[in-house]
Amino acid sequence: MIFRKLPPPTKFTITDKYKLLIGVIAIILGVVILWRTISVAISPPGLMVGFAFLGLGVYRLWLGYTRLKQLREKR
């Protein structure tokens, strides 16, 4: 797998808004899953899924933040 640096964005699109929204929803869902897993019965699959959603949400927000920062620097 070859990783390439993304080109700087030219504008803030609806896709960027969608990715940020999915990031926020994934963080909320991850917290809910972890809370329910810990309060009912601690299980490895529940913990893994909760942390996976948290990780996905943080990654999406980080990616959106860096793209917005690149857009501001470009202007």
Summary of the structure (lengths in Angstrom):
residues: 75
radius of gyration: 15.8
end to end distance: 32.1
largest distance: 51.0
contacts: 192
relative contact order: 0.21
helix: 77%
strand: 0%
